[in-house]
């Protein structure tokens, strides 16, 4: 009987690892199924561009996995039962259960409203494609009415900075306000902070530092100091959270729901479950938890792949580096910041800014998309397995 590997999530980490497993494991011995709620691969790193109005091509996952032998199940994961080794899913036909021998958990994260009243009801986030498109439609509606409009971006992390600068550059008629809880770019070096301030000034972005938001309403934001800020669209980028599915299933998780894993990305409570990316609580080589980031998804994905292949083939498991090298931040299409960090995750004094940084960021995005679009890295066609689109009936038969 074939060893059943079920991959939950086809984001950067899930799609990449599924393809690598298909390339490195024998099709005679393994069966790989990817479960994803959407039919398209979502370039999450470019959702701020999509919201700003730029055209971002959506790659069909069926096309991405064609010829690899990977079975694609379009469904939403509703529960995980690691004791029975099944995953419950829901789709247009009602759903069902998928059995597994090895589970690869890569469901990522979503926007976190942090419990602020009105944020869930009235604010937009760009953690997912549907919400990014809703924000885009809102801004388009302002354009159709001939209104300049004001946008408040709450949160000055990397997502907030990229969103504010992209909106200001792509839609110059907008009045963009970036609300920072502390000092703008506090995690950057002094030089990079200065570059960021100059970029905000150049793009006409108003920055409000040391400002906390206490409530979001349909047309305004209420701050802790009593200030009320008018807003035609409020974008919430103040935090990210993971799905409660892992915790509900009995996996050992942190207080915020991330799966606790060992050095090989294997769950410390259930050894046939692996977790990567935002879903995993992994300790890096510097002894610190890896942050939620695309870089963390890449390194943890590589380590999990090596571990799964090693354990299924009896080979020695190599230790992949678990690093957090730094941040690559876009400031519109023609400017950016590359900020490296040291072993203590503190910003190094030197940084790269301007067009060179923008070109490097664009190259990283292009490389990431290529690796997803070629999940088996050009494996010769004669060695590929025929793709199976995993209809409900064939998927259900794998139930343990």
Buried (B, 14 or more C-beta within 10 A) or exposed (E): EEBBBBBBBBBBBBBBBBBBBBBBBEBEEBBBBBBBBBBBBBBBBBBBBBBBBEEEEBBEBEEBBBBBBBBBBBBEBEEBBBEEBBBBBBBEEEBBBBBBBBBBBBBBBBBBBBEBBBBBEBBBBBBBBEBBBBBBEBBEEBBEEEEEBBBBBBBBBBBBBBBBBBBBBBBEEBBBBBBBBEEBBEBBBEBBBBBBBEBBEBBEBBBBBEBBBEBBBEEBBBBEEEEEBEBBBBBBBBBBBBBEBBBBBEBBBBEEBBBBBEBBBBBEBBEBBBBBBBBBBBBBBBEEBBEBBBBBBBBBBBBBBBBBBBBBEEEEBEEBEBBBEBBBBBBBBEBBBBBBBEEEBEBEEEBBBBEEBBEBBBEBBEEBBEBBEEBBEEBEEEEBBEBBBBEBEEBBEBBE
